[in-house]
Amino acid sequence: MIDGILKSVSATHVLARPDVQPAVELSISPGDVLATPDAVVQVAISQPTYAVHVLYRSRGGPLEGASCVWAHIGHSGWRDTRDVRLSNIGPDGNSHEEVWQGTYQVPVGRLSAPWHLEVQMVFKGRVGGLGGHPHNHPWPGEGEERWDNNGGSNWVVAVELAPGGEKLVPALDSNSAATRALTSSLLLRLEALVASRLLTPEQGSVLRMLAWQHDLSTVKAFQSVRHLDDKSVAGALAGRCAWLRPPGLNVVHVASELAPIAKVGGLADVVSSLAKAHQMSGLLTEVILPKYDCIQYGDVHELRQMCELAVPWGPEPGRVVKAVVWSGCVEGLPVYFVEPHCPERYFWRGKFYGEPDDAARFCFFSRAALEFLAQRQHEAPDVIHCHDWQAAAVGPLLKETYRASGLSRTRAVLTIHNMAFQGAIVYCDRITTVSPTYAREVLRDEPHLGCGLQAVMRRHTHKLEGVLNGLDYETWNPATDPYISAHYAPDDISGKRTCKAALCKELGLPFDGITTNGNNGNNNGNANANHHHHDTAHNGHDNNGNSSNGHGCWGPNGRPLVAVVQREWEALSREVAAGSDVRVVLRHDDALSHRIFAGADLLLVPSLFEPCGLTQLIALRYGTVPVVRETGGLADTIRDVAHSGAPEPERNGFTFVAPEETAVTTALRRAIAAYRDGREWWATELVPRVMRQDWSWSQSAERYRDIYNTAIGL
């Protein structure tokens, strides 16, 4: 299957383990196959990853006749677990059994010993459906989900590499936050120096490549002169155009939000975290954002005006609108801000969304972003990554107009963070949703999931993929969080009790050891609150009172729909205010949200639908056990503690299926009973277990990188 891959690296032997039942001798060399009773696993090595090639045969097991199969696979004790979708490669030539194939990649840096690899896996699939549809995408929800876990033993394969395997470890370089920020500052300064003709485009391109490749001598040279005038900086840098290494990808994110400076919801966190993860892995990552008047400018460093654009705009041929592009650094990321100079004052409204002309505002933003990229002095980006409808106009404009204006090789990737926010599906080269389950759900004939675009999505399933969001582990870390009362870690969670006591005191709640229920930042603990959540969800709103039908939705008599929901929450707050055991917090308070995650024992997320969800991932990071409905990203991340088919290290919460109040109540009662009746198990096993799970961007960022490569044809 992989003959000829890296013949220079050999694998010497497989470690004997009682739970591995090999069908061949325990030794492998390049190109050999290691077989177990129901699966064949082959390890090929390609720097800087180990590629685990999986072949699976059902042999009359639980997944015989399945329409789709995934390998639930991890390494080193179920670390970096992923659901790897297997492709049906047809019947085996000898046994005529169906064979499924897929690949799982393990970065060398994730291993404690780079010459030793151990993988664990089980398989799951859907059996009894209609057999899928074109492009190997089964109709979501069809058939029964079944698991094959080797009779409860799982499959474990351990391989040691021959001496010299340590040469696969990538050379270390400086990747500190300070160095990344300095590099981003250099990239932005180079833009200005080329625009002012103090550097030639060729010099700018060379220096940009050196900075992109983290050439420390160039970065240090800039550090020593960065505070001087532009002419002095240009003189210091001009002589440093030396040998270049082949560059990685240049990806530009076009988005309406970016944490922490312009945040309404999870979109801001995803754009920031994904861009930083790719920046750390060697991609040249940039962000284009509207220059709102309500941005937290205190978090934007080295803000400076870069250039002016004449953006074609309006029905009259030849009409243009002036836009000014600014540059700045945000948490080490290079960011460009688009400021329209027009009578409508598009982004000087004191808020991000909720205006009747939102469509015009963000269409202009998308066009101005493309105009800026087309007029830049250096090479065009490889990929423009658009986020939700606010950047969706980039897709058709790129294809119909700007590919003939300097962006001929640039490709567009669209991420749908919420299907209610529609656009660019047809025109973009690749489409992603923010979880694998949500990618299947948006194809269903259910209005609240597909939002009327089910047929369109089905025609484009060949370019659709669900990639689970990750979590920014620098921002969300109970061991270093500056907002909480005590720090703690999986090996010592005593600080969590201190955080709980402090939270109860802050909110005026009694601290008597009874569980605290955090709900997306709101504290709710009675059936009426649960009923209210479901009423809200069925009316198209999330648990924070934000409209999930699109920014700027309008209700009867032209009243904003968000205002209607706000009144409902205020009524609930007044209703429970007299009680001593419930608090409803109706304000955005980032610091308080950190304290709630640290102090709560349970997080309730009874979503009608959930594209991904970051709250449950934050909760796991802080040892707060989620109680969730199995939908979208919640189904991809939370395994019930009683789920016998899932490996025990993966069981991390309490789940329910039916979108009904009784189902919520039953799951919540199960969780509270487990907390009260098994406190030692909860504190010594469950909480440390969920805190140790890895929900960082490491795996998802790599998957996005693969999607970018596919989009540009690599």
DABELDA-V687848 format. One record per residue. N is the residue number from 1. RES is the residue in one small letter. PHI is phi in whole degrees, 0 to 359 (* if undefined). D_FIRST is the distance of its C-alpha to the first C-alpha in whole Angstrom. Layout:
N_RES_PHI_D_FIRST / N_RES_PHI_D_FIRST
//
This chain:
1_m_*_0 / 2_i_229_4 / 3_d_304_6 / 4_g_91_9 / 5_i_278_10 / 6_l_48_13 / 7_k_299_14 / 8_s_285_17 / 9_v_251_16 / 10_s_248_16 / 11_a_248_16 / 12_t_271_19 / 13_h_197_19 / 14_v_257_19 / 15_l_290_23 / 16_a_289_24 / 17_r_223_26 / 18_p_294_28 / 19_d_266_26 / 20_v_255_22 / 21_q_244_22 / 22_p_287_19 / 23_a_261_18 / 24_v_227_17 / 25_e_299_19 / 26_l_278_19 / 27_s_206_17 / 28_i_222_14 / 29_s_221_13 / 30_p_307_11 / 31_g_93_7 / 32_d_287_9 / 33_v_239_9 / 34_l_255_12 / 35_a_251_14 / 36_t_239_17 / 37_p_307_19 / 38_d_237_18 / 39_a_218_15 / 40_v_243_11 / 41_v_239_11 / 42_q_233_9 / 43_v_250_11 / 44_a_243_10 / 45_i_245_13 / 46_s_221_15 / 47_q_306_19 / 48_p_257_20 / 49_t_228_18 / 50_y_264_15 / 51_a_256_12 / 52_v_262_12 / 53_h_268_9 / 54_v_249_11 / 55_l_244_10 / 56_y_233_14 / 57_r_239_16 / 58_s_284_20 / 59_r_49_21 / 60_g_73_24 / 61_g_277_24 / 62_p_299_26 / 63_l_256_23 / 64_e_298_23 / 65_g_82_24 / 66_a_293_23 / 67_s_274_23 / 68_c_205_21 / 69_v_223_20 / 70_w_238_19 / 71_a_263_18 / 72_h_271_21 / 73_i_227_20 / 74_g_212_22 / 75_h_220_22 / 76_s_53_25 / 77_g_83_27 / 78_w_67_26 / 79_r_278_26 / 80_d_50_25 / 81_t_291_24 / 82_r_217_22 / 83_d_266_22 / 84_v_267_18 / 85_r_288_18 / 86_l_265_15 / 87_s_262_14 / 88_n_280_15 / 89_i_259_12 / 90_g_95_15 / 91_p_285_15 / 92_d_293_14 / 93_g_295_14 / 94_n_264_16 / 95_s_267_18 / 96_h_62_18 / 97_e_274_18 / 98_e_292_17 / 99_v_240_13 / 100_w_243_13 / 101_q_225_10 / 102_g_196_12 / 103_t_228_12 / 104_y_240_15 / 105_q_252_16 / 106_v_242_19 / 107_p_298_21 / 108_v_303_22 / 109_g_295_26 / 110_r_275_26 / 111_l_261_25 / 112_s_289_28 / 113_a_234_27 / 114_p_291_24 / 115_w_260_22 / 116_h_229_22 / 117_l_226_20 / 118_e_230_21 / 119_v_241_19 / 120_q_240_21 / 121_m_204_20 / 122_v_226_22 / 123_f_234_21 / 124_k_221_23 / 125_g_194_24 / 126_r_248_26 / 127_v_237_27 / 128_g_99_30 / 129_g_277_30 / 130_l_272_30 / 131_g_94_27 / 132_g_86_26 / 133_h_212_27 / 134_p_307_25 / 135_h_70_22 / 136_n_59_21 / 137_h_251_24 / 138_p_294_26 / 139_w_298_30 / 140_p_298_30 / 141_g_87_33 / 142_e_279_32 / 143_g_80_31 / 144_e_265_31 / 145_e_282_29 / 146_r_232_28 / 147_w_237_26 / 148_d_238_24 / 149_n_245_25 / 150_n_60_24 / 151_g_67_28 / 152_g_93_29 / 153_s_263_27 / 154_n_59_24 / 155_w_252_21 / 156_v_230_21 / 157_v_233_18 / 158_a_243_20 / 159_v_227_18 / 160_e_251_20 / 161_l_271_19 / 162_a_295_21 / 163_p_307_24 / 164_g_106_24 / 165_g_300_22 / 166_e_296_25 / 167_k_293_25 / 168_l_284_22 / 169_v_292_25 / 170_p_298_26 / 171_a_298_30 / 172_l_283_32 / 173_d_222_35 / 174_s_287_38 / 175_n_230_37 / 176_s_288_40 / 177_a_299_41 / 178_a_295_44 / 179_t_293_42 / 180_r_297_40 / 181_a_295_43 / 182_l_295_45 / 183_t_296_42 / 184_s_297_42 / 185_s_298_46 / 186_l_298_45 / 187_l_300_43 / 188_l_292_46 / 189_r_294_49 / 190_l_298_47 / 191_e_305_47 / 192_a_292_51 / 193_l_292_51 / 194_v_289_50 / 195_a_298_51 / 196_s_269_55 / 197_r_66_54 / 198_l_280_54 / 199_l_232_51 / 200_t_286_49 / 201_p_304_46 / 202_e_293_44 / 203_q_297_46 / 204_g_300_45 / 205_s_295_41 / 206_v_296_41 / 207_l_295_42 / 208_r_298_40 / 209_m_296_37 / 210_l_298_38 / 211_a_296_39 / 212_w_302_36 / 213_q_274_34 / 214_h_57_37 / 215_d_290_38 / 216_l_294_41 / 217_s_294_44 / 218_t_291_44 / 219_v_296_44 / 220_k_293_47 / 221_a_298_49 / 222_f_292_49 / 223_q_302_50 / 224_s_285_53 / 225_v_234_54 / 226_r_301_53 / 227_h_270_56 / 228_l_275_58 / 229_d_288_59 / 230_d_301_56 / 231_k_296_58 / 232_s_292_57 / 233_v_296_54 / 234_a_298_53 / 235_g_296_54 / 236_a_289_53 / 237_l_265_49 / 238_a_299_50 / 239_g_275_49 / 240_r_258_46 / 241_c_280_44 / 242_a_245_41 / 243_w_298_38 / 244_l_247_35 / 245_r_268_32 / 246_p_302_29 / 247_p_282_30 / 248_g_273_28 / 249_l_281_29 / 250_n_252_33 / 251_v_243_33 / 252_v_247_36 / 253_h_271_37 / 254_v_250_40 / 255_a_211_41 / 256_s_265_45 / 257_e_222_45 / 258_l_204_44 / 259_a_284_44 / 260_p_262_47 / 261_i_273_49 / 262_a_216_49 / 263_k_233_47 / 264_v_248_48 / 265_g_210_45 / 266_g_294_41 / 267_l_306_40 / 268_a_299_42 / 269_d_294_40 / 270_v_295_37 / 271_v_300_38 / 272_s_296_39 / 273_s_293_36 / 274_l_295_33 / 275_a_298_35 / 276_k_292_36 / 277_a_297_32 / 278_h_289_31 / 279_q_300_33 / 280_m_292_33 / 281_s_270_29 / 282_g_109_30 / 283_l_281_31 / 284_l_275_34 / 285_t_244_35 / 286_e_228_38 / 287_v_229_40 / 288_i_245_43 / 289_l_223_46 / 290_p_297_49 / 291_k_268_52 / 292_y_293_54 / 293_d_283_57 / 294_c_257_56 / 295_i_295_53 / 296_q_281_54 / 297_y_292_54 / 298_g_296_55 / 299_d_263_51 / 300_v_256_51 / 301_h_257_51 / 302_e_57_52 / 303_l_290_53 / 304_r_208_54 / 305_q_285_55 / 306_m_257_52 / 307_c_201_53 / 308_e_244_55 / 309_l_238_53 / 310_a_251_55 / 311_v_267_53 / 312_p_301_53 / 313_w_201_54 / 314_g_107_56 / 315_p_286_57 / 316_e_279_60 / 317_p_301_58 / 318_g_86_58 / 319_r_285_59 / 320_v_230_57 / 321_v_236_57 / 322_k_287_57 / 323_a_224_55 / 324_v_254_54 / 325_v_255_51 / 326_w_250_51 / 327_s_231_49 / 328_g_191_49 / 329_c_254_46 / 330_v_233_46 / 331_e_50_44 / 332_g_86_43 / 333_l_265_41 / 334_p_283_43 / 335_v_233_44 / 336_y_247_46 / 337_f_246_49 / 338_v_262_50 / 339_e_241_54 / 340_p_288_55 / 341_h_250_59 / 342_c_217_60 / 343_p_301_63 / 344_e_287_61 / 345_r_48_60 / 346_y_308_56 / 347_f_245_55 / 348_w_242_59 / 349_r_243_59 / 350_g_79_59 / 351_k_201_56 / 352_f_274_52 / 353_y_228_52 / 354_g_96_55 / 355_e_258_56 / 356_p_299_57 / 357_d_257_56 / 358_d_305_52 / 359_a_300_51 / 360_a_294_53 / 361_r_303_52 / 362_f_274_48 / 363_c_295_48 / 364_f_297_50 / 365_f_303_48 / 366_s_298_45 / 367_r_293_47 / 368_a_296_48 / 369_a_299_45 / 370_l_293_43 / 371_e_299_46 / 372_f_296_46 / 373_l_295_42 / 374_a_290_43 / 375_q_264_46 / 376_r_299_45 / 377_q_287_45 / 378_h_263_42 / 379_e_298_38 / 380_a_293_37 / 381_p_293_35 / 382_d_286_31 / 383_v_223_32 / 384_i_255_35 / 385_h_260_34 / 386_c_265_37 / 387_h_239_38 / 388_d_60_39 / 389_w_294_42 / 390_q_298_44 / 391_a_251_42 / 392_a_293_41 / 393_a_296_43 / 394_v_302_40 / 395_g_303_38 / 396_p_295_40 / 397_l_295_42 / 398_l_297_39 / 399_k_288_38 / 400_e_270_42 / 401_t_235_44 / 402_y_272_42 / 403_r_291_39 / 404_a_266_42 / 405_s_232_44 / 406_g_105_41 / 407_l_243_38 / 408_s_294_36 / 409_r_260_33 / 410_t_284_33 / 411_r_246_31 / 412_a_245_33 / 413_v_241_31 / 414_l_250_33 / 415_t_253_33 / 416_i_267_35 / 417_h_279_37 / 418_n_204_39 / 419_m_297_39 / 420_a_295_43 / 421_f_261_43 / 422_q_258_41 / 423_g_145_40 / 424_a_71_38 / 425_i_298_35 / 426_v_287_35 / 427_y_272_36 / 428_c_281_33 / 429_d_283_30 / 430_r_220_28 / 431_i_233_30 / 432_t_232_29 / 433_t_251_31 / 434_v_266_32 / 435_s_193_30 / 436_p_298_27 / 437_t_296_30 / 438_y_296_32 / 439_a_298_30 / 440_r_281_30 / 441_e_294_34 / 442_v_290_35 / 443_l_272_34 / 444_r_285_36 / 445_d_275_40 / 446_e_233_41 / 447_p_305_44 / 448_h_284_43 / 449_l_256_40 / 450_g_277_39 / 451_c_54_42 / 452_g_85_43 / 453_l_251_39 / 454_q_301_37 / 455_a_296_37 / 456_v_296_36 / 457_m_298_33 / 458_r_295_32 / 459_r_289_32 / 460_h_240_30 / 461_t_295_27 / 462_h_294_25 / 463_k_244_26 / 464_l_257_27 / 465_e_209_25 / 466_g_261_27 / 467_v_236_27 / 468_l_294_29 / 469_n_297_32 / 470_g_253_32 / 471_l_239_35 / 472_d_284_37 / 473_y_284_38 / 474_e_281_40 / 475_t_286_42 / 476_w_250_42 / 477_n_212_42 / 478_p_294_45 / 479_a_279_45 / 480_t_225_46 / 481_d_303_48 / 482_p_283_51 / 483_y_267_52 / 484_i_254_52 / 485_s_285_55 / 486_a_212_53 / 487_h_267_49 / 488_y_202_47 / 489_a_213_43 / 490_p_304_41 / 491_d_281_43 / 492_d_207_46 / 493_i_260_47 / 494_s_299_51 / 495_g_295_51 / 496_k_294_50 / 497_r_294_53 / 498_t_297_55 / 499_c_296_54 / 500_k_294_54 / 501_a_298_58 / 502_a_293_58 / 503_l_294_57 / 504_c_299_59 / 505_k_295_62 / 506_e_297_61 / 507_l_265_61 / 508_g_72_64 / 509_l_254_62 / 510_p_289_63 / 511_f_252_61 / 512_d_233_61 / 513_g_86_58 / 514_i_282_57 / 515_t_300_53 / 516_t_258_53 / 517_n_252_51 / 518_g_268_50 / 519_n_231_49 / 520_n_51_47 / 521_g_92_50 / 522_n_245_53 / 523_n_259_54 / 524_n_230_55 / 525_g_216_56 / 526_n_230_57 / 527_a_297_57 / 528_n_297_59 / 529_a_295_56 / 530_n_298_53 / 531_h_299_55 / 532_h_296_56 / 533_h_301_52 / 534_h_289_51 / 535_d_302_54 / 536_t_297_53 / 537_a_298_49 / 538_h_292_50 / 539_n_270_52 / 540_g_87_49 / 541_h_226_50 / 542_d_271_48 / 543_n_284_49 / 544_n_257_51 / 545_g_82_53 / 546_n_266_51 / 547_s_295_50 / 548_s_256_47 / 549_n_258_48 / 550_g_127_48 / 551_h_295_50 / 552_g_83_53 / 553_c_282_54 / 554_w_236_57 / 555_g_264_59 / 556_p_302_62 / 557_n_59_65 / 558_g_75_63 / 559_r_281_62 / 560_p_302_59 / 561_l_296_57 / 562_v_299_56 / 563_a_295_60 / 564_v_297_60 / 565_v_293_57 / 566_q_302_59 / 567_r_296_62 / 568_e_297_60 / 569_w_293_59 / 570_e_297_62 / 571_a_296_64 / 572_l_297_62 / 573_s_299_62 / 574_r_294_66 / 575_e_296_66 / 576_v_261_64 / 577_a_298_66 / 578_a_286_69 / 579_g_284_66 / 580_s_256_65 / 581_d_239_62 / 582_v_224_60 / 583_r_225_60 / 584_v_245_58 / 585_v_254_58 / 586_l_249_58 / 587_r_205_57 / 588_h_274_54 / 589_d_219_54 / 590_d_299_51 / 591_a_296_52 / 592_l_296_54 / 593_s_299_50 / 594_h_299_49 / 595_r_290_52 / 596_i_292_51 / 597_f_299_47 / 598_a_285_48 / 599_g_265_51 / 600_a_278_50 / 601_d_265_48 / 602_l_229_47 / 603_l_239_46 / 604_l_261_46 / 605_v_230_44 / 606_p_268_45 / 607_s_294_44 / 608_l_292_44 / 609_f_214_41 / 610_e_208_39 / 611_p_309_36 / 612_c_219_35 / 613_g_92_38 / 614_l_257_39 / 615_t_298_41 / 616_q_291_39 / 617_l_289_37 / 618_i_297_40 / 619_a_302_42 / 620_l_299_39 / 621_r_300_39 / 622_y_260_43 / 623_g_73_43 / 624_t_257_44 / 625_v_278_43 / 626_p_280_42 / 627_v_241_43 / 628_v_224_41 / 629_r_273_41 / 630_e_283_37 / 631_t_209_37 / 632_g_50_34 / 633_g_294_34 / 634_l_296_36 / 635_a_291_33 / 636_d_280_30 / 637_t_246_32 / 638_i_247_35 / 639_r_248_34 / 640_d_297_37 / 641_v_297_38 / 642_a_258_38 / 643_h_285_35 / 644_s_290_34 / 645_g_278_30 / 646_a_265_30 / 647_p_303_29 / 648_e_303_33 / 649_p_297_32 / 650_e_269_31 / 651_r_280_34 / 652_n_218_37 / 653_g_184_39 / 654_f_232_41 / 655_t_233_40 / 656_f_215_42 / 657_v_249_41 / 658_a_291_44 / 659_p_279_46 / 660_e_228_49 / 661_e_299_51 / 662_t_297_51 / 663_a_292_48 / 664_v_299_48 / 665_t_298_51 / 666_t_298_49 / 667_a_295_46 / 668_l_294_49 / 669_r_295_51 / 670_r_301_48 / 671_a_295_47 / 672_i_295_51 / 673_a_296_51 / 674_a_296_48 / 675_y_293_49 / 676_r_286_53 / 677_d_269_52 / 678_g_227_49 / 679_r_297_50 / 680_e_293_49 / 681_w_299_45 / 682_w_299_46 / 683_a_281_47 / 684_t_262_45 / 685_e_242_41 / 686_l_292_41 / 687_v_298_42 / 688_p_300_40 / 689_r_298_37 / 690_v_291_37 / 691_m_290_38 / 692_r_279_35 / 693_q_295_33 / 694_d_262_31 / 695_w_242_32 / 696_s_285_32 / 697_w_276_30 / 698_s_304_27 / 699_q_286_24 / 700_s_293_26 / 701_a_298_27 / 702_e_294_23 / 703_r_294_22 / 704_y_298_25 / 705_r_298_24 / 706_d_298_21 / 707_i_295_23 / 708_y_300_25 / 709_n_298_23 / 710_t_296_22 / 711_a_298_25 / 712_i_266_26 / 713_g_88_23 / 714_l_275_21
//
